[in-house]
Every structure is written in structure tokens, then in C-alpha cells.
């Protein structure tokens, strides 16, 4: 019988589908919601976390680290280019017709 089925102390079930306890230092749902609300605010809607976190720190507000901001945005599929930018312009490559054999 496998060790993880025997129930020995110190053995951890390392299978992908195993249930694991929530970390005690993990952000709560309210804290995650607060981070998303800050990211969705008009003031920060076009700013990356690298600019949001220092701006909040200058105001004396700490919600989470920069990497945690990125992690939360990635989890909610909002980790895209946040700044306003022009729409991409699709251009045709220039055509250089050959008029004679081996013409460069």
C-alpha cells in the first residue's frame, strides 16, 4: 500500500487532484476584491501594477505586493496590456518584381 494511503505523519499527498489546506497567509476574498477594485478604478485603469503599488505606497496604503497584483490579475484573465495604445496597423510587405532571371 502507498505511503499516502497509510496515513503516516509527515507524508504529503503529492497527486495533482489532492485536496490541500488553504495557506494561513493567503489573501482573503475581500482582500482580492479590494485589489481588483483598485485596478479597475479610473485612476489606475491604464496603469500596470509596477506603477499602482508605488503610487499607493506614497499615499500610505498597502494592499499587496506588486507580484501579488500581477498574480491576481493573471488569475482573473486581466493581465494584458493596460495602457491605452493605438490599434495595430496591418501593412502589406513591399513587392519587388523581378524583370529578368536572377535579378536581385
BAMI-688988 format. One record per atom (N, C-alpha, C): residue in three letters; x, y, z. Coordinates in steps of 0.05 Angstrom, whole numbers, plus 5000, padded with zeros to 4 digits. Atoms other than C-alpha are relative to their C-alpha. Example, Ala and Ser with C-alpha at 12.3 -4.5 7.8 and 13.67 -1.06 7.14 Angstrom:
<atoms>
Ala501849765000
Ala524649105156
Ala501850245000
Ser498449764999
Ser527349795143
Ser498550225014
</atoms>
This chain:
<atoms>
Unk501749765000
Unk500050005000
Unk501850255000
Unk498449765002
Unk502550704984
Unk500150155026
Unk499749864975
Unk505151155038
Unk497850205005
Unk502149804996
Unk499851695026
Unk497449885008
Unk502450134991
Unk494451185038
Unk500249895028
Unk499650114974
Unk497450925102
Unk499450215022
Unk500649794981
Unk496351595136
Unk502250065019
Unk497749944983
Unk503351665164
Unk500350305004
Unk499449724995
Unk505252325195
Unk502450084983
Unk497849895016
Unk509652755152
Unk499949934971
Unk500250065029
Unk507552455086
Unk497850184988
Unk501849815014
Unk504152925037
Unk499049874974
Unk501150105024
Unk499552714982
Unk500750204977
Unk498949825020
Unk503153004921
Unk498549974973
Unk501550035025
Unk497952804869
Unk498750264992
Unk501049755010
Unk495153354825
Unk497250065011
Unk502749964991
Unk487953264848
Unk499649995030
Unk500250024971
Unk489453224922
Unk498950265013
Unk501049764986
Unk485853694970
Unk502250095019
Unk498049894983
Unk490554155006
Unk498850225017
Unk501149794983
Unk489254625064
Unk500850284989
Unk499449735009
Unk488955375049
Unk502250115018
Unk497849884985
Unk495255755070
Unk498850215019
Unk500949814980
Unk494356175132
Unk500650294992
Unk499249735008
Unk497756775099
Unk498850074972
Unk501249945026
Unk493656735034
Unk498050235003
Unk501849784999
Unk489557345016
Unk497149905001
Unk502850074998
Unk482157315034
Unk498650104975
Unk501549915023
Unk476757424982
Unk499550305000
Unk500449714997
Unk475558125009
Unk502550154992
Unk497549875008
Unk482858305000
Unk500549984970
Unk499750035029
Unk482958024929
Unk498150194986
Unk502049825012
Unk476658424914
Unk501050295002
Unk499049734997
Unk479959054941
Unk502250064980
Unk497949975020
Unk485958954895
Unk498850044973
Unk501349985026
Unk481458854835
Unk498550274997
Unk501349745001
Unk477459484853
Unk501950224995
Unk498049795005
Unk483759894855
Unk501049994971
Unk499150035028
Unk485959614788
Unk497950104980
Unk502249925018
Unk479159774758
Unk499350305003
Unk500649724995
Unk478960484786
Unk500950174976
Unk499349835023
Unk479161034733
Unk502850105001
Unk497349904997
Unk485661294761
Unk502149804992
Unk498050205005
Unk489260634753
Unk499249814977
Unk500950195021
Unk485460314695
Unk502049954978
Unk498050045022
Unk491160414646
Unk502849985011
Unk497350024988
Unk496960324695
Unk500649715007
Unk499250264992
Unk500859684707
Unk500549995030
Unk499550024971
Unk501959414778
Unk502650135008
Unk497549874993
Unk509059684775
Unk499750305005
Unk500549724994
Unk506060384777
Unk497950045022
Unk502249984981
Unk499960244820
Unk501149975029
Unk499050054973
Unk503659964881
Unk501650235011
Unk498649774989
Unk508660534888
Unk498350255005
Unk501849774996
Unk503161054880
Unk498449975026
Unk501450054975
Unk499160724935
Unk501850025024
Unk498149984978
Unk505360674978
Unk500650295008
Unk499549714995
Unk506561424971
Unk497650125016
Unk502449914985
Unk499461514999
Unk499849865027
Unk500150154975
Unk500861045057
Unk498149775000
Unk501950235002
Unk496360485031
Unk501649764989
Unk498850255009
Unk498859765025
Unk497949794998
Unk501950215003
Unk494259244996
Unk501449734995
Unk498650245006
Unk499058734968
Unk502650074985
Unk497549945014
Unk505858674935
Unk499450024970
Unk500349975029
Unk506958814861
Unk499649734987
Unk500350265011
Unk507758074846
Unk497349885006
Unk502650094993
Unk501257924882
Unk497950134982
Unk501849865019
Unk497758454839
Unk500049854973
Unk499750145025
Unk500458104777
Unk498649735001
Unk501150274996
Unk498357424804
Unk496950015000
Unk502949984999
Unk491257654818
Unk498950074973
Unk500949925027
Unk490557994750
Unk500249764981
Unk499750235017
Unk493157364716
Unk497849795005
Unk502150194993
Unk488256924754
Unk497350084989
Unk502549905010
Unk482457364732
Unk500150084970
Unk499749955029
Unk484957404659
Unk500050294993
Unk499949725005
Unk486258144664
Unk502950104998
Unk497149945002
Unk493858114656
Unk500850064972
Unk499349935028
Unk494058444588
Unk501250285001
Unk498949735001
Unk496959104564
Unk497950195010
Unk501949844986
Unk493559604609
Unk500050294990
Unk499949725009
Unk495760264576
Unk498550034974
Unk501449945025
Unk491960594520
Unk502150004978
Unk498250015022
Unk495260464454
Unk498450004974
Unk501349995026
Unk493760534380
Unk499449724991
Unk500750265011
Unk490459974343
Unk502349924981
Unk497850085018
Unk495559554304
Unk499250064970
Unk500449945028
Unk496359754231
Unk501249784984
Unk499050235016
Unk496859184182
Unk500950114973
Unk498949905025
Unk501359354124
Unk500949774982
Unk499150205019
Unk502758954062
Unk503050044996
Unk497149975005
Unk510158804051
Unk500450104972
Unk499549895027
Unk513259163992
Unk500549784980
Unk499550205022
Unk513358783926
Unk502350104983
Unk497849955017
Unk519658753886
Unk500049814977
Unk500250195022
Unk518058443819
Unk502749974985
Unk497550055016
Unk523858123780
Unk499350034971
Unk500549965028
Unk524358343708
Unk501849824982
Unk498250185014
Unk529957863689
Unk500949785018
Unk499250224983
Unk532657203714
Unk502350085018
Unk497949954979
Unk537057233778
Unk500350295006
Unk499949714993
Unk535457973788
Unk499450035029
Unk500249954972
Unk536258203858
Unk498950285006
</atoms>
